[in-house]
Structure formats: C-alpha cells, structure tokens
Amino acid sequence: MTISTIKTAPYEGQKPGTSGLRKKVKVFQQPNYAENFIQSVFDVVEGKEGALLVIGGDGRFHNRTVIQQAIRMAAANGFGKVMVGQGGIFSTPAASNLIRQYGAIGGLILSASHNPGGPDEDFGIKYNVSNGGPAPEKVTDAIFQRTTSIDRWLTVETPDIDLDALGTVDVGGMTVEIVDSVADYAALMETLFDFDAIRAMAAGGFRMAFDAMSAVTGPYAHEIFEKRLGFAPGTVRNGTPLEDFGHHHPDPNLVHAKALYDLMMSADAPDFGAASDGDGDRNLIIGKGRFVTPSDSLAMLAANAHLAKGYKAGLKGIARSMPTSAAADRVAQALGIACYETPTGWKFFGNLLDAGMATICGEESAGTGSDHVREKDGVWAVLLWLNILAVRKIPVDDLARDHWARFGRNYYARHDYEGLPTDKANALIAELTAALPALPGKRFGPLTIAAADSFSYADPVDGSVSANQGLRVMFEGGSRVVFRLSGTGTEGATLRVYLERYEPAGGALDEETPAMLADLIAAADAIAGIERHTGRTAPDVVT
C-alpha cells in the first residue's frame, strides 16, 4: 500500500460543536477542507490501528464524494475495516446501532441533520465514539485543536468503489464492507416492539401516514411500516432519499411538514401521522385532529413505555433537555423514578444511559430515544407510539386527554428567530444575562417572576460542569420562558424562545395553545427586548 501525504494548512472556523462540523457545501468543497477535518479526527482517535470504523450519511448532496475520500483516508491511517451503508446511506440512529453492535471504534456520520441539502445548501460531518453516541467535549476540543495546526492529510491512491453493491472490497489493504443500511436496525426494532400487535392493528383497518421528507428514513420506513408491519403501499410518503430533499426543508415541524399536518386535520385523516427529518433522528407525531408536542410525546411515551416488550420491566429514569417542558417530570414522579434536566445535546443523555440511570430521553426539538442506541431515533419513537396504540386501542386524541387528566397539561411552544446578525443576538443575550438578578418580583401583566438564572448542569456521572446553557425566567405558578442561542444553523444566529404554561389536572386542559401562551409571549418580548434588539416583530418558525 502506498500512502500519499498531502500538504495542507489549517482553516479558521472549523470548531465542531455538539452536532459536529456544519457548513455550506461550497465551504466543504474547498481543497483540503473536508480532508483536514477528517484527518484531525483520525489524528485524535486512539487505538485505530486495525480497528473497525463505520461511515454513512443522510444521502444529501456531497455525501458520496466525501465518503469515497474518507474511505481512502481510513486505509492510509491504519484502520482495519470500514463498514459503509449501501449507497452511503445510514440514518444517524442506525449508524449508532451498527457501531455498538459490531464493536466499532467509532463512526463518521455525514449529515447536517434537519438542515436543507443541495449544492447551495448545507453539509456536515460528526464523529461518534465507541458507545455509538456523539463525541464528548474532550474529544471535539481535541479535534478542534488539531485543526488549528494540521499540515498534512493521508490517503491512498485508489479509484472510487461502488457504494451501491453489497459485499466486500479491498481499498489499500483495508477491507470495506458495503452493508444493507436497514437490516440490522430493523432487526433491533423487532426486539423492542410487538410487531404482531401492530400488524394486527394495521390488518384491522388502522391507517397511518409517514412522511420521510425525501430524506434518509424512506428506506427504513418502507421496510418496517409497509413490508414488515403490513401498512398499505403509499403509507410512506416522500420515501426516496434525494440529494436536495426534493427542494424541501427536512425538518419535521408544523411549518415544513404542513402537508402532513393539513392531512391529519382533514375529514379524510388517517388514524396516525408521523414524520422524520434529514438524518432520521427526529420525529413529528400527529393523531387525527391532534398534534402532540415533542415535550408531551416524551411524557406520554414514558408513561406508557411498559406496554412495549423492550420496556416491560419499567424505566430506570427519564432525562430531558432543559428547554423541554416539565411534563416528563410529573410522569417520573408518579413512577417513582428520577428525572434529569440536562443541557441541550444528546451527549449529555449518553452519560446517563451508559450509567444505567435513564432509559428514555427527549428534547423539545423533536428528538426522543432510549438506551437501545446513543442517539435520538425518529422511527423508534413512531414504533413505540404504534405499539402503545395497539395495546391501549384508543386514538391519539383520547390518549392525550387521558394523560392530561392525570398529570395536567404543559401548554408549550418554541419561537425561532432565524438568521439574526450574530452581534445583535449576542447583545440581546448579554443584556438579559446582566438583568437576571434584578428580575425576581417584577410583574409583566398578570405574571410575576419567581426566579431567573443562567442554567448550569453538573453531570451526575462524570462530575463535569456545563455553564451558560440558557437563560431561564420562572414565574409563580409553574410557567416559564427560556432564551437560548442555537448552533444548528450555518448562517447567522438563531434565537430560540421557549414558552411553557402549566395547567394542573382539573384546569383548562383543552384550550388553544396560542391563547394560553399570549401573556407569556408578551412578557418574553418585554423582558428580553426582542423587537428592540432584532427588529423582528414575530418569529420565523413556531413549533
């Protein structure tokens, strides 16, 4: 094997976050850009000699090009074997499963999650470690430090391989196995859920609509929902992964999955509707005439998880990100188990899952999952919903009302102000942070602030402390507003404002969410000066 050393120089701005490195495709197409990042990952990984590496992505534009280069670089860096999904395809949870199942040292996942795809849109790479989860901060920090000084990357001079042909090939003395992207994941799902019960429900006339959003879960949904569970052909919509996601934004929310929402609110609605995102780790749940917020979905799944065979022994604990509503906390209290409030980012859940302290985790941004992998998992969430409905034999709307009658209801919404000038977004957060100590006791309309802080998390497993994870304003009676800047975009800054109003059991449990949150929305703008800082009079996206 002849190893080529390509001289290079570091680029600025390559720091990977929780979700890895995300930039526009044109940035990744610069000479050496993707290679610098991949080589920095390989330089940091210990024990790679002869090890197994998993590579796959969500099928977006530029995936195949980078996968071919990553394979050659893996061979030059001493890996023993690479497993690649057929066509370069792996959903993020399926990649996590493969890493865990086959004892891989880690995996390169090529995705920008729910961001748009295409030549003028977004691309991303992240590294998952041997537990199948996102690399922890000590690893991402080490990768970043390496990118600041890198001066060469390694490759072997070999032609591209056929990513669509199952089987093994040799690349520079390293074995590359092209595997069925779906098979191992589908087999795992059959161990967790009662496919016979769901199959019987489908045979009995239960109808569903699943929107794969022309993204990675199409092949998984066709195989599991239509072939294995017997739902009618056409149940899966937009089921062919496209490099540009059909010119759509593959984010399963009420803005970008509006066609599904409109169907589920129509007279001809099927019994159940769901969607997943670009890389398959998020989910949208809608019953006939009933949208279920991600925060409520987490709580309802946790309350009923014992009805699925993989969770019949009960839950060890529940974990939610701080911006996620407290609905799951009340379920945990009723079950007599712990509920952990973590910063946003699945890596924080990974520590709890690995330590056996939690079983089910969720984020308000439409991600839910369990200890079966170390990523959130959209198809898993849909299957757990189907399993619960098959056992309880009630519609989604009835299940939601039953849940609220028992636990109360957390009216909830997230307002996103996208593409803000970074300096203006930072100024808003800085001014609000400085004002936090003086906020308790102040009134905004009928609301009185009880407490305000900048959320800090002490990890109960490794003792690490993560500070400045979002600004919380808590009101008397259990309502709250959270302000946070998001790092999932590739241009400008996104201000996320999370609004939550708690109504106890016996209260107003069947009102319209915007009306119930009106006072909080007005208070949020007054407290943070959103219009004054940004010039925006309304959010770009409401979920």
Beta strands, then each sheet from edge to edge (+ up, - down):
strand 1: 3-7
strand 2: 21-24
strand 3: 52-57
strand 4: 81-89
strand 5: 106-110
strand 6: 122-128
strand 7: 152-156
strand 8: 167-171
strand 9: 174-179
strand 10: 208-211
strand 11: 236-237
strand 12: 272-276
strand 13: 283-287
strand 14: 290-292
strand 15: 317-321
strand 16: 338-342
strand 17: 360-363
strand 18: 367-370
strand 19: 409-420
strand 20: 443-444
strand 21: 447-454
strand 22: 457-458
strand 23: 465-466
strand 24: 471-475
strand 25: 480-486
strand 26: 493-503
strand 27: 541-542
sheet 1: 1+ 7-
sheet 2: 2+ 6- 5+ 3+ 4+ 9+ 8-
sheet 3: 11+ 10+ 12+ 13- 14+
sheet 4: 16+ 15+ 17+ 18-
sheet 5: 20+ 21- 24+ 25- 26+ 19- 27+
sheet 6: 22+ 23-
end
